[in-house]
Amino acid sequence: MEHILFLTGHLAKPSLERVLAGIEGAPFTWETRDLGLQVAGLMTADMIRRRLALPLTGTGAPGDGPRRVDRILVPGRCRGDLDALAAHFGVPVQRGPEEVKDLPPFFDRAARPIALDDYRVAIFAEIVDAPRLDVPAILARAARLRADGADVIDLGCLPQTPFAHLEDSVQALKAQGFAVSVDSLDTQELLRGGRAGADYLLSLTPDTLWVAQEVAATPVLIGRSPADEASLFEAVEQMQREGRAFLADPILEPIPFGLTASIVRYHRLRERFPQAPIMMGIGNLTELTEADTSGINALLLGMCAELDVAAVLTTQVSPHARRAVREADWARRIMHAARGHAQLPKGLSDALMTVHARRPFLDTSEEIQATAEQVRDANFRVQVSGAGLHVYNRDGMRLGRDPFELWPQLGLEGDAAHAFYMGVELARAQIAHQLGKRYAQDQPLDWGCATEGR
């Protein structure tokens, strides 16, 4: 059985050992080693190399004598080159989770890792005001959308608004490697876009399907009206007879103007044409519902996974939907993995948990109090439990729900730098407590894929 050495600090050691002892059926033996520092999160690779002596052996079971260490686990916030440490000690060195109480699920995931590299749903990201932007602005917008996960850049044409540079826009995007679609109710604009090299044309009814005969672009088919399923089926059957590529879109309606009926239409389309590639325009939900779009995208991309939808069309117009493409990218990966591995979409990624955390408060008030009783220095520690904000040092514990309630108890009126620092930390802690998010001192709050770099 693998023997793992857990490196820690003085304050975290008792909690670490309690958590490790509580992992039932662990496929490893373990021991902890205090490297002689108070806060485990301040550990660095250089410090480990200096303080952990060779030859590297573990204590083993009582009476068994020393045994070989097979792996070293360091705190999740440990900085430095772990590969160099592994070469130095001759065993793998791995970062664990940032919080001790996340160790049980950490080992569960480590045993069965699921990559989120694959997906099946293509994302069409619409630039809704393309006629009002010049070509450089369109290219800049397209680059940001592609960085967020877009596969196709959709040029949205506007009614009664000239788009004189439509051809130039299509060709400039194609020259930079973008797949391009043109979205218009004007058949002449669709023809112009197709002749300029657009890959897709949105959206053709049976009455305008002749446009597809004039250009090589793949048409996106819709009915004469959203409720007219027969006309959509007619267009699909015509494309199938001609052996032409297409996407079929029954049109997702907004709440409360037919959403449920439109979902049923998607289901009927899939039943009628089991192999037909389907598009779902999800912007009617994300843009027109004042709710956090991460959850909406999770739900809709989950439906797409069940219906085997080939593509979604989304927009980022309303400020509350400004991360819609990035959220859709995460959602399609998570739902593809969940379906492929026949499991619920839980424990795969917290990228869509932008507002709340699944386990926000890791420690109880009693556990925080037990840690506080070990502190012998004047530095303030801040932790959050369901009871509120805990601030403690050698002088005792302060507990409250509002930074203004705690401030008079800190005695920092004459220390501007320390007061500023504590103000920032208490504000973060208050937000975490109010929303139910994970808080860790000296770390920014985790907003999932709602922030850059996720």
C-alpha positions in Angstrom: 0.0 0.0 0.0 1.3 3.5 -0.9 2.7 5.5 2.0 2.2 9.2 1.7 4.0 11.9 3.7 1.9 15.0 4.3 3.8 18.2 5.0 2.2 20.8 7.1 2.6 23.6 9.7 2.1 23.8 13.4 -1.5 25.1 13.4 -2.9 22.9 10.7 -1.3 19.6 11.9 -4.1 18.5 14.3 -6.8 19.3 11.8 -4.9 17.5 9.0 -4.5 14.4 11.2 -8.2 14.4 12.1 -9.2 14.6 8.4 -6.8 11.9 7.4 -7.9 9.6 10.2 -11.5 10.0 9.0 -10.9 8.9 5.4 -12.6 5.5 5.5 -11.0 2.8 3.3 -8.1 5.0 2.2 -5.9 3.1 -0.3 -2.8 4.5 1.4 -1.0 4.8 4.7 0.1 8.2 5.9 2.0 10.3 8.3 2.3 14.0 8.8 5.4 16.1 9.4 5.5 19.7 10.8 8.1 21.7 8.9 8.4 24.1 11.8 6.3 27.0 10.6 3.0 28.3 11.9 1.0 28.6 8.7 1.2 25.7 6.2 0.1 27.9 3.3 3.4 29.9 3.6 5.4 26.8 2.7 7.7 27.0 -0.3 9.6 24.4 -2.3 12.9 25.9 -1.2 11.9 25.6 2.4 10.9 22.0 2.0 14.3 21.2 0.4 16.1 22.8 3.3 14.0 21.4 6.2 13.2 17.8 5.0 16.3 15.7 5.4 17.5 12.8 3.3 17.4 9.8 3.4 13.7 10.1 3.2 11.9 7.5 5.2 8.5 7.3 6.9 7.8 6.1 10.4 5.6 3.2 9.3 3.2 1.4 11.6 4.2 1.1 15.3 6.8 -1.6 15.8 7.5 -1.9 12.1 10.4 0.5 12.0 11.0 3.1 9.2 9.4 2.5 5.8 9.8 4.0 2.4 7.9 7.2 1.5 6.1 6.7 -1.9 4.7 10.2 -2.3 4.9 13.6 -0.7 1.8 15.8 -0.6 2.3 19.5 0.1 -0.3 22.2 0.9 -2.2 23.5 -2.2 -0.8 27.0 -1.8 2.8 25.9 -1.6 4.8 27.9 -4.1 7.8 26.7 -6.1 9.0 24.0 -8.5 7.7 20.6 -7.3 9.3 18.8 -10.2 12.7 19.8 -8.9 11.8 18.7 -5.4 10.7 15.3 -6.8 14.0 14.9 -8.5 15.8 15.8 -5.3 13.9 13.4 -3.1 13.4 10.7 -5.6 9.7 10.4 -5.1 6.7 12.2 -6.6 5.8 15.5 -4.9 2.2 16.8 -5.4 0.2 19.7 -4.4 -2.9 18.8 -2.4 -6.1 20.9 -2.2 -5.9 24.4 -0.7 -8.1 23.4 2.3 -7.4 20.4 4.5 -11.1 19.3 4.6 -11.0 18.9 0.8 -8.6 16.0 1.1 -11.3 13.2 1.0 -12.8 14.3 -2.4 -9.3 15.2 -3.6 -8.3 11.5 -3.3 -11.5 10.3 -4.9 -10.9 12.5 -7.9 -7.2 11.6 -8.1 -8.2 7.9 -8.4 -10.6 8.6 -11.3 -9.6 11.7 -13.1 -12.0 12.9 -15.8 -10.6 15.4 -18.4 -12.7 18.2 -19.8 -10.9 18.5 -23.0 -13.6 17.0 -25.3 -16.9 18.4 -26.4 -19.4 18.0 -29.2 -21.4 21.2 -29.3 -20.0 24.0 -31.4 -20.5 27.6 -30.2 -21.7 30.2 -32.6 -21.0 33.6 -31.0 -23.0 36.5 -32.5 -21.7 40.0 -33.0 -25.1 41.5 -33.0 -24.1 45.0 -34.1 -21.7 44.1 -36.8 -22.9 46.7 -39.4 -22.1 49.4 -36.9 -18.5 48.2 -36.3 -15.6 48.7 -38.7 -13.6 45.7 -39.8 -10.8 46.1 -37.2 -13.4 46.3 -34.4 -15.1 43.1 -35.7 -11.7 41.3 -35.8 -10.9 42.4 -32.2 -14.3 41.3 -31.0 -14.0 38.0 -32.8 -10.6 37.4 -31.2 -12.0 37.9 -27.7 -14.9 35.5 -28.5 -12.6 32.9 -29.8 -10.4 33.1 -26.7 -13.6 32.5 -24.6 -14.4 29.3 -26.6 -16.3 30.4 -29.7 -15.9 28.1 -32.7 -17.9 30.3 -35.2 -18.2 34.0 -35.4 -21.7 35.1 -36.4 -22.1 38.4 -38.1 -25.5 39.7 -37.1 -27.1 42.0 -39.7 -29.6 44.6 -38.6 -32.9 45.4 -40.2 -32.9 48.5 -42.5 -29.2 49.1 -41.6 -26.7 49.0 -44.5 -23.8 46.6 -44.1 -21.6 47.9 -46.9 -18.5 46.2 -45.5 -20.1 42.8 -45.1 -17.9 41.1 -47.7 -14.8 42.8 -46.3 -15.7 41.6 -42.8 -16.3 38.0 -43.9 -13.0 37.9 -45.9 -11.0 39.5 -43.1 -12.3 37.0 -40.6 -11.6 34.1 -42.9 -8.1 35.4 -43.5 -7.4 35.1 -39.8 -8.7 31.6 -39.6 -12.2 32.1 -38.2 -15.2 30.1 -39.3 -18.0 32.6 -40.1 -21.7 32.7 -40.3 -24.0 35.5 -41.5 -27.4 36.0 -39.8 -29.9 38.1 -41.7 -33.6 38.2 -42.7 -32.5 39.8 -46.0 -31.8 37.2 -48.7 -29.5 39.7 -50.5 -27.3 40.0 -47.5 -27.3 36.2 -47.1 -26.2 35.9 -50.8 -23.5 38.5 -50.3 -22.2 36.8 -47.2 -22.2 33.3 -48.9 -20.5 34.6 -52.0 -17.8 36.3 -49.8 -17.0 32.9 -48.3 -19.2 32.6 -45.2 -19.4 29.0 -43.8 -23.0 29.2 -42.6 -26.1 31.3 -43.3 -28.8 31.9 -40.7 -31.7 31.4 -41.1 -33.5 29.9 -44.2 -37.2 28.8 -44.4 -38.6 26.7 -47.1 -39.5 29.9 -48.9 -35.9 31.2 -48.9 -34.1 27.9 -49.2 -33.3 28.8 -52.8 -30.4 30.9 -51.4 -28.6 27.7 -50.4 -28.6 26.7 -54.1 -26.7 29.8 -55.0 -23.8 29.5 -52.5 -21.7 26.8 -50.8 -22.4 27.9 -47.3 -24.2 25.5 -44.9 -27.8 26.8 -44.2 -29.4 26.9 -40.8 -33.0 25.9 -41.3 -36.0 27.3 -39.5 -39.8 27.0 -39.9 -42.0 29.7 -41.4 -42.8 30.4 -37.8 -41.5 28.8 -34.6 -44.8 26.8 -34.2 -44.8 25.7 -37.8 -42.9 22.4 -37.3 -44.2 21.0 -40.6 -42.4 23.6 -42.6 -39.1 23.0 -40.7 -39.5 19.2 -41.4 -40.1 20.1 -45.1 -36.8 22.0 -45.3 -34.9 19.3 -43.5 -36.2 16.6 -45.9 -35.3 18.7 -48.9 -31.7 19.1 -47.7 -31.5 15.4 -47.0 -32.8 14.5 -50.4 -30.1 16.8 -52.0 -27.4 15.4 -49.7 -26.6 18.9 -48.4 -25.1 19.7 -45.0 -27.4 21.8 -42.8 -28.4 22.7 -39.2 -32.0 22.7 -38.1 -33.3 25.1 -35.5 -36.8 24.8 -34.0 -36.2 28.2 -32.2 -35.9 28.3 -28.4 -38.5 30.8 -27.1 -37.9 33.1 -24.1 -39.7 32.8 -20.7 -42.7 33.0 -20.4 -43.5 33.1 -24.1 -43.3 29.5 -25.1 -40.1 28.1 -23.6 -41.6 24.7 -22.6 -43.4 24.3 -26.0 -40.1 25.1 -27.8 -38.2 22.5 -25.8 -40.8 19.9 -26.8 -40.3 20.9 -30.4 -36.6 20.2 -30.1 -37.4 16.8 -28.7 -39.9 16.1 -31.5 -37.3 17.1 -34.1 -34.8 14.7 -32.7 -37.3 11.9 -32.7 -38.3 12.6 -36.3 -34.7 13.0 -37.5 -32.4 10.9 -35.3 -29.3 11.9 -37.1 -30.1 15.5 -38.1 -27.6 18.2 -36.8 -29.5 20.6 -34.6 -28.8 24.2 -33.6 -30.2 25.8 -30.4 -30.2 29.5 -30.0 -29.6 29.9 -26.3 -29.4 33.7 -26.2 -33.1 34.0 -25.9 -32.7 32.6 -22.4 -29.4 34.1 -21.2 -30.1 37.6 -22.6 -33.8 37.8 -21.8 -33.8 36.4 -18.2 -32.4 38.4 -15.4 -30.7 35.6 -13.6 -27.1 34.4 -13.4 -26.3 33.0 -16.8 -23.9 30.4 -15.5 -26.8 28.3 -14.2 -28.9 28.9 -17.4 -26.0 27.8 -19.6 -25.5 24.7 -17.4 -29.1 23.7 -17.8 -29.3 24.4 -21.6 -26.0 22.7 -22.4 -27.2 19.7 -20.4 -30.3 19.5 -22.6 -28.0 19.8 -25.6 -26.1 16.8 -24.4 -29.3 14.8 -24.0 -30.6 15.8 -27.4 -27.2 15.5 -29.2 -27.4 19.1 -30.3 -24.6 20.0 -32.7 -24.4 23.8 -32.1 -25.6 26.6 -30.0 -25.9 30.3 -30.9 -25.3 32.7 -28.1 -24.7 36.4 -27.6 -23.1 38.7 -25.1 -25.1 41.9 -25.3 -26.7 42.5 -21.8 -24.1 43.2 -19.2 -25.3 40.3 -17.0 -24.6 38.0 -20.0 -21.1 39.2 -20.7 -19.5 35.8 -19.9 -22.0 33.8 -21.8 -19.6 32.3 -24.3 -17.1 31.3 -21.6 -19.8 29.8 -19.5 -21.2 27.9 -22.5 -17.7 26.5 -23.2 -17.4 25.2 -19.7 -20.9 23.9 -19.7 -20.5 21.9 -22.9 -17.3 20.2 -21.6 -18.8 19.4 -18.2 -22.0 18.0 -19.7 -20.2 16.0 -22.4 -18.0 14.4 -19.7 -21.0 13.7 -17.5 -22.9 12.0 -20.3 -19.9 10.1 -21.6 -19.1 8.7 -18.1 -22.8 8.2 -17.2 -22.5 10.3 -14.1 -24.2 13.4 -12.7 -22.5 16.7 -13.5 -21.1 17.0 -10.0 -17.5 17.0 -8.9 -16.2 17.6 -12.4 -15.5 21.3 -12.2 -16.6 24.3 -10.1 -16.2 26.7 -13.0 -19.9 27.3 -13.2 -20.3 27.8 -9.5 -19.8 31.6 -9.9 -21.9 32.8 -7.0 -22.0 30.0 -4.4 -19.8 27.1 -3.3 -20.8 23.5 -2.7 -19.0 23.4 0.6 -18.6 27.0 1.7 -17.9 26.7 5.4 -15.4 23.9 6.1 -14.8 24.6 9.7 -17.3 24.9 12.6 -17.1 27.6 15.2 -15.8 25.0 17.7 -13.0 23.9 15.3 -11.9 27.5 14.7 -11.9 28.2 18.4 -9.7 25.1 19.0 -7.2 26.5 16.4 -7.4 30.0 17.9 -6.4 28.7 21.3 -3.0 27.5 19.9 -2.1 31.0 18.5 0.6 32.8 20.5 1.3 35.8 18.3 -0.4 39.1 17.5 -1.1 38.5 13.9 -4.8 38.4 13.1 -6.3 35.3 11.5 -9.7 35.5 9.7 -11.9 32.5 9.1 -15.6 32.1 8.2 -18.1 29.6 9.5 -21.9 29.5 9.4 -21.9 31.6 12.5 -20.1 34.5 11.0 -16.6 36.1 10.7 -14.0 34.9 13.2 -11.0 37.1 13.9 -8.5 35.9 16.4 -4.9 36.3 17.6 -3.2 35.7 20.9 -5.5 38.1 22.6 -8.6 36.0 21.9 -11.5 35.5 19.5 -13.8 38.1 18.0 -17.0 36.9 16.2 -19.4 39.0 14.1 -21.2 39.2 10.8 -20.3 42.8 9.8 -16.8 44.3 9.5 -18.1 47.4 11.2 -19.2 45.3 14.2 -15.7 43.8 14.5 -13.6 46.9 13.7 -13.7 48.5 17.3 -12.4 45.2 18.7 -9.2 45.2 16.6 -7.4 48.2 18.0 -5.9 49.2 14.7 -6.7 52.9 14.7 -3.0 53.9 14.7 -1.8 51.4 12.1 -3.1 52.5 8.7 -1.5 49.7 6.7 -2.7 47.0 8.9 -6.2 48.6 9.1 -6.4 48.7 5.3 -5.3 45.0 5.1 -7.9 43.9 7.6 -10.6 46.0 5.9 -10.0 44.2 2.7 -10.0 40.7 4.3 -13.1 41.4 6.4 -14.9 42.7 3.3 -14.0 39.5 1.5 -15.1 37.4 4.4 -18.4 39.2 4.7 -19.2 38.6 1.0 -18.2 34.9 1.4 -20.5 34.5 4.5 -23.4 36.3 2.9 -23.3 34.4 -0.4 -22.1 31.0 0.9 -18.6 31.1 -0.8 -15.3 29.6 0.3 -13.0 32.1 2.0 -9.3 31.8 2.6 -7.3 34.6 4.1 -4.9 36.3 1.7 -6.7 34.7 -1.3 -9.2 36.4 -3.7 -12.6 34.9 -3.7 -13.2 32.3 -6.4 -15.8 33.4 -8.9 -15.4 30.4 -11.2 -15.4 31.2 -14.9 -16.8 34.7 -14.3 -13.3 36.0 -13.9 -10.5 36.3 -16.4 -7.9 33.5 -16.5 -10.3 30.6 -15.6 
